[in-house]
Amino acid sequence: MSEPGRFFNITKLAATLPDAAETMLTDLRLTDETAASCRIFRVHRPAPAHYHTSCDEYLYVLTGRAEIHIDGSEPRILGPGELVFFRKNTIHALPRILEEPFTVLAIDTPRRPPTDVHFVNPADGTPESFIRTQY
């Protein structure tokens, strides 16, 4: 029988993410259900234009500030307490980290497999160079 529910201390869990990494991001998967996945991730270096084919994405900024570009719109600065939503296949990028650590709570609907990242310019990265997941 599965657990009826789980509780997470987001602040404490976010503090376990590394300060630096070989990958652009590191994340900690909190839930990984078919209907949705929930993660905390930290951005270590700018993330070039990319998209995900499996899910819509909700990003809630916990700490730091970064510039985000979404599907050709004007760049916007995101900071703590802000939520951004975009649908699957929407091109987005984080070209500048303005204040570190830039840490985000992400909810993907339905679930986003760790390998679902597609760079607009394939030379910009691979799923392996994009994110390292810790469970």
Backbone as a chain_set.jsonl record, in Angstrom:
{"seq": "MSEPGRFFNITKLAATLPDAAETMLTDLRLTDETAASCRIFRVHRPAPAHYHTSCDEYLYVLTGRAEIHIDGSEPRILGPGELVFFRKNTIHALPRILEEPFTVLAIDTPRRPPTDVHFVNPADGTPESFIRTQY", "coords": {"N": [[0.846, -1.188, 0.0], [0.573, 2.211, -0.847], [1.86, 5.366, 0.396], [-0.429, 7.643, 1.947], [0.024, 10.338, 1.846], [2.628, 12.867, 1.774], [5.044, 14.924, 3.437], [7.011, 17.856, 3.017], [9.868, 19.753, 3.794], [10.587, 22.417, 2.26], [12.499, 24.495, 2.33], [14.61, 23.401, 3.889], [15.256, 21.162, 2.306], [16.006, 22.391, -0.124], [18.37, 23.551, 0.679], [20.084, 21.416, 0.624], [20.968, 21.089, -1.923], [23.765, 21.218, -4.158], [26.338, 23.802, -4.167], [27.763, 24.175, -6.475], [28.176, 22.647, -9.715], [28.887, 20.266, -12.329], [26.962, 20.164, -14.256], [24.352, 22.205, -15.806], [22.141, 22.522, -14.165], [21.051, 21.245, -10.968], [18.893, 18.887, -9.473], [16.378, 17.879, -7.107], [14.233, 15.354, -6.795], [11.039, 15.365, -5.563], [8.505, 14.223, -5.789], [7.373, 11.766, -8.1], [5.237, 11.039, -9.865], [2.919, 9.629, -12.252], [0.987, 11.494, -13.105], [2.097, 13.945, -12.359], [5.227, 15.544, -11.652], [7.298, 16.706, -9.017], [9.775, 18.954, -8.143], [12.799, 20.326, -6.731], [15.023, 22.654, -7.938], [18.345, 23.857, -8.633], [19.987, 26.4, -10.365], [23.045, 26.466, -11.903], [24.561, 27.591, -13.906], [24.075, 29.646, -16.837], [21.216, 28.642, -18.748], [20.74, 27.629, -21.952], [18.42, 28.272, -24.724], [15.716, 26.06, -24.721], [13.359, 23.286, -24.647], [10.612, 21.274, -23.401], [9.051, 18.216, -24.122], [7.169, 16.676, -22.86], [5.581, 17.821, -20.849], [3.669, 20.449, -19.165], [4.906, 23.277, -17.355], [5.408, 24.561, -14.118], [7.028, 27.049, -12.389], [8.288, 28.092, -9.368], [9.925, 30.586, -7.761], [12.315, 30.26, -5.28], [14.748, 31.227, -4.133], [17.182, 33.762, -4.976], [17.826, 35.482, -8.135], [17.02, 35.675, -11.6], [17.278, 36.071, -15.168], [14.725, 35.388, -17.463], [13.684, 34.061, -20.561], [10.896, 33.544, -22.536], [9.589, 31.865, -25.13], [10.17, 33.845, -27.191], [9.221, 36.196, -26.065], [9.561, 39.381, -24.354], [12.474, 39.648, -22.29], [12.422, 38.763, -18.824], [12.863, 39.488, -15.376], [13.102, 37.222, -12.782], [12.266, 36.656, -9.385], [12.371, 35.797, -5.824], [9.34, 34.324, -4.676], [7.896, 34.583, -6.995], [5.899, 33.134, -9.569], [5.996, 31.268, -12.514], [4.478, 30.065, -15.486], [4.432, 27.764, -18.166], [3.539, 26.108, -21.212], [3.998, 22.725, -22.505], [6.523, 22.16, -24.982], [7.174, 24.827, -25.231], [9.562, 27.188, -25.907], [12.169, 28.152, -23.807], [14.546, 29.968, -21.773], [17.266, 30.558, -19.516], [19.234, 32.943, -19.494], [20.825, 34.577, -17.859], [22.079, 34.547, -14.597], [21.379, 36.423, -11.902], [21.452, 36.72, -9.16], [22.676, 34.604, -6.764], [22.082, 31.788, -4.551], [20.17, 30.583, -7.302], [17.242, 29.183, -6.957], [14.573, 26.933, -7.428], [11.211, 25.809, -7.107], [9.661, 23.308, -8.831], [6.86, 22.19, -10.666], [5.734, 19.726, -12.705], [3.444, 18.901, -15.191], [1.936, 16.522, -17.221], [4.143, 14.173, -15.529], [7.653, 14.931, -15.859], [10.189, 13.345, -17.471], [13.644, 12.99, -16.516], [15.305, 13.074, -18.77], [14.002, 14.59, -20.655], [14.743, 17.1, -22.285], [15.268, 19.422, -24.756], [17.42, 21.056, -26.741], [17.345, 24.114, -28.538], [19.486, 24.805, -30.159], [21.305, 22.147, -30.815], [24.014, 21.877, -30.176], [24.32, 23.195, -27.811], [23.867, 21.601, -25.587], [23.134, 18.525, -23.783], [20.853, 16.079, -22.376], [22.359, 15.003, -20.292], [24.316, 16.96, -19.763], [22.717, 18.989, -19.001], [21.168, 18.544, -16.583], [21.562, 17.193, -13.301], [20.231, 14.737, -11.38], [19.298, 14.212, -8.032], [18.063, 11.877, -5.748]], "CA": [[0.0, 0.0, 0.0], [1.376, 3.422, -0.926], [1.612, 6.389, 1.41], [-1.558, 8.505, 1.601], [0.53, 11.698, 1.642], [3.992, 13.118, 2.247], [5.314, 16.306, 3.805], [8.356, 18.268, 2.614], [10.357, 21.055, 4.234], [11.217, 22.887, 1.026], [13.687, 25.291, 2.661], [15.69, 22.487, 4.284], [15.645, 20.344, 1.161], [16.723, 23.243, -1.081], [19.723, 23.769, 1.22], [20.929, 20.24, 0.359], [21.481, 21.131, -3.298], [25.157, 21.697, -4.147], [26.618, 25.178, -4.571], [28.33, 24.138, -7.826], [28.025, 21.346, -10.367], [29.338, 20.177, -13.718], [25.786, 20.374, -15.086], [23.737, 23.532, -15.702], [21.222, 22.473, -13.039], [20.899, 20.023, -10.174], [17.563, 18.871, -8.893], [15.981, 16.881, -6.126], [12.849, 14.974, -7.102], [10.242, 15.142, -4.365], [7.517, 13.234, -6.217], [7.597, 11.353, -9.481], [4.019, 10.323, -10.206], [2.561, 9.717, -13.661], [0.226, 12.722, -13.349], [2.911, 15.142, -12.115], [6.451, 15.418, -10.862], [7.602, 17.911, -8.252], [11.219, 18.986, -7.946], [13.487, 21.565, -6.385], [16.278, 22.672, -8.682], [19.251, 25.003, -8.537], [20.65, 26.704, -11.636], [24.455, 26.76, -11.637], [25.088, 28.413, -14.996], [22.983, 29.949, -17.772], [20.607, 27.544, -19.504], [20.342, 28.113, -23.285], [17.055, 28.017, -25.183], [15.356, 24.646, -24.766], [11.947, 23.015, -24.394], [10.288, 19.926, -22.914], [7.937, 17.71, -24.933], [6.283, 15.808, -22.079], [4.804, 18.412, -19.757], [3.591, 21.862, -18.834], [5.826, 23.494, -16.235], [5.187, 25.654, -13.179], [8.269, 27.335, -11.676], [8.12, 29.042, -8.266], [11.275, 30.964, -7.338], [12.553, 30.223, -3.84], [15.852, 32.13, -3.793], [17.972, 34.288, -6.088], [17.171, 36.19, -9.235], [17.549, 35.31, -12.914], [16.538, 36.528, -16.337], [14.099, 34.301, -18.203], [13.083, 34.343, -21.866], [9.884, 32.529, -22.842], [8.997, 31.831, -26.478], [10.317, 35.08, -27.945], [8.703, 37.386, -25.377], [10.584, 40.223, -23.737], [13.079, 39.031, -21.104], [11.849, 39.172, -17.538], [13.645, 39.108, -14.199], [12.333, 36.464, -11.788], [12.826, 36.667, -8.051], [11.641, 35.015, -4.834], [7.906, 34.502, -4.554], [7.243, 34.668, -8.303], [5.526, 31.888, -10.228], [5.865, 31.365, -13.968], [3.897, 28.867, -16.078], [4.437, 27.646, -19.621], [3.084, 24.815, -21.727], [5.014, 21.883, -23.143], [7.047, 22.614, -26.275], [7.454, 26.261, -25.195], [11.002, 27.454, -25.802], [12.517, 29.043, -22.707], [15.978, 30.025, -21.461], [17.725, 31.368, -18.378], [20.549, 33.371, -19.978], [21.65, 35.265, -16.858], [21.8, 34.399, -13.167], [21.703, 37.738, -11.346], [21.694, 36.575, -7.723], [22.759, 33.18, -6.428], [21.703, 30.685, -5.429], [18.868, 30.659, -7.956], [16.627, 27.904, -6.611], [13.19, 26.939, -7.897], [10.32, 24.674, -6.916], [9.036, 23.051, -10.132], [5.825, 21.171, -10.778], [5.589, 19.363, -14.109], [2.209, 18.141, -15.39], [2.221, 15.37, -16.372], [5.534, 13.953, -15.13], [8.731, 15.185, -16.81], [11.363, 12.492, -17.282], [14.883, 13.778, -16.47], [15.947, 13.196, -20.088], [13.198, 15.408, -21.571], [15.197, 18.465, -22.55], [15.641, 19.517, -26.167], [18.009, 22.369, -26.977], [17.08, 24.692, -29.851], [20.758, 24.545, -30.822], [21.768, 20.905, -30.191], [25.386, 22.01, -29.684], [24.3, 23.829, -26.493], [23.857, 20.661, -24.475], [22.465, 17.224, -23.812], [20.22, 15.855, -21.065], [23.402, 14.73, -19.284], [24.996, 18.204, -19.39], [21.704, 19.924, -18.52], [20.716, 18.382, -15.203], [21.916, 16.014, -12.517], [19.16, 14.496, -10.422], [19.531, 13.45, -6.806], [16.757, 11.416, -5.238]], "C": [[0.888, 1.246, 0.0], [0.991, 4.4, 0.185], [0.429, 7.258, 0.998], [-1.12, 9.946, 1.329], [1.948, 11.81, 2.163], [4.131, 14.604, 2.536], [6.764, 16.615, 3.466], [8.681, 19.623, 3.221], [11.195, 21.596, 3.081], [12.503, 23.665, 1.318], [14.857, 24.386, 3.027], [16.173, 21.648, 3.109], [16.422, 21.158, 0.126], [18.158, 23.479, -0.627], [20.647, 22.581, 0.978], [21.471, 20.218, -1.064], [22.889, 21.724, -3.303], [25.281, 23.145, -4.62], [27.148, 25.256, -6.0], [28.146, 22.731, -8.384], [28.594, 21.418, -11.772], [28.182, 20.482, -14.67], [25.234, 21.791, -14.906], [22.843, 23.625, -14.478], [21.458, 21.205, -12.237], [19.486, 20.064, -9.606], [17.39, 17.721, -7.919], [14.52, 16.585, -6.411], [12.123, 14.645, -5.811], [9.16, 14.104, -4.63], [7.758, 12.948, -7.686], [6.436, 10.471, -9.928], [3.728, 10.492, -11.699], [1.878, 11.052, -13.973], [1.054, 13.986, -13.194], [4.19, 14.762, -11.387], [6.684, 16.762, -10.179], [9.078, 17.847, -7.887], [11.64, 20.322, -7.358], [14.739, 21.555, -7.238], [17.041, 23.966, -8.461], [19.936, 25.163, -9.885], [22.069, 27.161, -11.324], [25.096, 27.636, -12.7], [23.946, 28.662, -15.972], [22.516, 28.714, -18.545], [20.126, 28.091, -20.846], [18.91, 27.714, -23.631], [16.81, 26.521, -25.354], [13.853, 24.511, -24.52], [11.798, 21.576, -23.916], [9.047, 19.457, -23.659], [6.888, 16.963, -24.117], [5.328, 16.536, -21.147], [4.695, 19.922, -19.848], [4.446, 22.053, -17.579], [5.418, 24.725, -15.437], [6.49, 25.836, -12.411], [8.008, 28.42, -10.634], [9.503, 29.335, -7.698], [11.351, 31.012, -5.816], [13.614, 31.228, -3.425], [16.539, 32.609, -5.067], [17.126, 35.03, -7.101], [17.831, 35.765, -10.534], [16.68, 35.92, -14.001], [15.987, 35.312, -17.056], [13.557, 34.847, -19.516], [12.103, 33.207, -22.133], [9.33, 32.794, -24.231], [9.022, 33.176, -27.188], [9.778, 36.327, -27.277], [9.872, 38.199, -24.815], [11.17, 39.505, -22.523], [12.436, 39.588, -19.837], [12.766, 38.699, -16.421], [12.699, 38.415, -13.222], [13.043, 36.524, -10.45], [11.951, 35.883, -7.09], [10.159, 35.374, -4.76], [7.177, 34.582, -5.877], [7.024, 33.274, -8.879], [5.415, 32.155, -11.715], [5.342, 30.021, -14.473], [4.113, 28.91, -17.583], [4.095, 26.225, -20.016], [4.235, 24.028, -22.347], [5.313, 22.431, -24.532], [7.286, 24.116, -26.347], [8.954, 26.463, -24.999], [11.225, 28.464, -24.681], [14.017, 28.948, -22.412], [16.19, 30.856, -20.21], [19.131, 31.854, -18.729], [21.436, 34.055, -18.948], [21.153, 34.962, -15.449], [22.28, 35.7, -12.528], [22.022, 37.69, -9.861], [21.63, 35.091, -7.392], [22.521, 32.974, -4.941], [20.316, 30.915, -6.02], [18.236, 29.287, -7.841], [15.127, 27.996, -6.851], [12.474, 25.67, -7.457], [9.584, 24.504, -8.238], [7.989, 21.959, -10.009], [5.581, 20.964, -12.269], [4.339, 18.514, -14.261], [2.037, 17.785, -16.856], [3.719, 15.281, -16.073], [6.504, 14.32, -16.248], [9.884, 14.24, -16.526], [12.633, 13.352, -17.28], [15.53, 13.986, -17.839], [15.168, 14.08, -21.059], [13.657, 16.857, -21.56], [15.733, 18.469, -23.974], [16.145, 20.936, -26.41], [17.694, 22.832, -28.392], [18.318, 24.519, -30.724], [21.345, 23.294, -30.154], [23.207, 20.965, -29.652], [25.439, 22.619, -28.281], [24.283, 22.846, -25.336], [23.117, 19.38, -24.777], [21.72, 17.071, -22.492], [21.258, 15.645, -19.962], [24.137, 15.997, -18.857], [24.019, 19.228, -18.81], [21.434, 19.775, -17.029], [21.243, 17.092, -14.579], [20.86, 15.898, -11.425], [19.674, 13.751, -9.212], [18.17, 13.079, -6.259], [16.754, 11.392, -3.731]], "O": [[1.848, 1.324, 0.766], [-0.056, 4.273, 0.818], [0.291, 7.583, -0.181], [-1.829, 10.689, 0.65], [2.415, 10.947, 2.907], [3.43, 15.433, 1.958], [7.641, 15.762, 3.604], [7.863, 20.541, 3.169], [12.373, 21.265, 2.949], [13.495, 23.496, 0.609], [15.969, 24.578, 2.535], [17.376, 21.449, 2.942], [17.396, 20.663, -0.442], [19.062, 23.594, -1.454], [21.864, 22.712, 1.108], [22.345, 19.41, -1.379], [23.174, 22.639, -2.531], [24.443, 23.643, -5.372], [27.001, 26.283, -6.663], [27.982, 21.763, -7.642], [28.762, 22.5, -12.333], [28.398, 20.999, -15.766], [25.608, 22.492, -13.965], [22.782, 24.666, -13.823], [21.992, 20.22, -12.748], [18.954, 21.13, -9.3], [18.142, 16.745, -7.914], [13.667, 17.463, -6.283], [12.533, 13.76, -5.059], [8.922, 13.217, -3.81], [8.28, 13.786, -8.421], [6.622, 9.318, -10.316], [4.248, 11.412, -12.331], [2.166, 11.67, -14.999], [0.755, 15.0, -13.825], [4.234, 13.802, -10.618], [6.313, 17.814, -10.701], [9.57, 16.833, -7.392], [10.927, 21.32, -7.472], [15.453, 20.552, -7.268], [16.471, 25.012, -8.15], [20.406, 24.191, -10.476], [22.275, 28.119, -10.578], [26.064, 28.344, -12.424], [22.943, 27.949, -15.933], [23.316, 27.864, -18.938], [19.215, 28.918, -20.889], [18.277, 26.927, -22.927], [17.566, 25.815, -26.021], [13.168, 25.49, -24.225], [12.724, 20.771, -24.012], [8.092, 20.218, -23.812], [5.819, 16.649, -24.639], [4.353, 15.939, -20.69], [5.496, 20.588, -20.504], [4.68, 21.104, -16.831], [5.124, 25.782, -15.995], [7.006, 24.875, -11.839], [7.567, 29.52, -10.964], [10.178, 28.429, -7.209], [10.572, 31.698, -5.155], [13.416, 31.994, -2.481], [16.485, 31.947, -6.103], [15.914, 35.186, -6.958], [19.037, 35.524, -10.582], [15.511, 36.24, -13.785], [16.691, 34.319, -17.241], [13.036, 35.961, -19.571], [12.449, 32.037, -21.972], [8.685, 33.814, -24.475], [8.005, 33.607, -27.731], [9.861, 37.413, -27.849], [11.017, 37.748, -24.81], [10.442, 38.825, -21.8], [11.973, 40.728, -19.798], [13.372, 37.632, -16.515], [11.641, 38.943, -12.879], [14.27, 36.453, -10.383], [10.908, 35.36, -7.483], [9.776, 36.544, -4.777], [5.948, 34.645, -5.891], [7.839, 32.368, -8.704], [4.814, 33.144, -12.133], [5.713, 28.968, -13.954], [3.992, 29.966, -18.204], [4.325, 25.273, -19.27], [5.29, 24.576, -22.668], [4.475, 23.073, -25.165], [7.574, 24.634, -27.426], [9.537, 25.964, -24.036], [10.557, 29.496, -24.615], [14.667, 27.964, -22.764], [15.396, 31.741, -19.889], [20.117, 31.247, -18.308], [22.653, 34.119, -19.12], [19.967, 35.1, -15.149], [23.462, 36.034, -12.611], [22.776, 38.522, -9.358], [20.652, 34.412, -7.704], [22.735, 33.892, -4.148], [19.405, 31.379, -5.335], [18.631, 28.345, -8.529], [14.49, 28.998, -6.525], [13.062, 24.589, -7.437], [8.951, 25.444, -8.721], [8.197, 20.944, -9.344], [5.263, 21.904, -12.997], [4.174, 17.521, -13.553], [1.993, 18.694, -17.685], [4.466, 16.222, -16.341], [6.239, 14.067, -17.423], [10.497, 14.314, -15.462], [12.682, 14.358, -17.988], [16.232, 14.976, -18.043], [15.624, 14.301, -22.181], [13.053, 17.719, -20.922], [16.549, 17.625, -24.346], [15.387, 21.899, -26.298], [17.765, 22.047, -29.337], [18.215, 24.132, -31.888], [21.836, 23.381, -29.028], [23.57, 20.188, -28.769], [26.481, 22.569, -27.627], [24.644, 23.207, -24.216], [22.561, 19.181, -25.857], [21.936, 17.862, -21.574], [21.05, 16.068, -18.825], [24.544, 16.103, -17.7], [24.435, 20.215, -18.202], [21.465, 20.758, -16.289], [21.354, 16.056, -15.234], [20.629, 16.83, -10.655], [20.403, 12.769, -9.344], [17.234, 13.877, -6.303], [15.746, 11.034, -3.122]]}, "num_chains": 1, "name": "protein.A"}
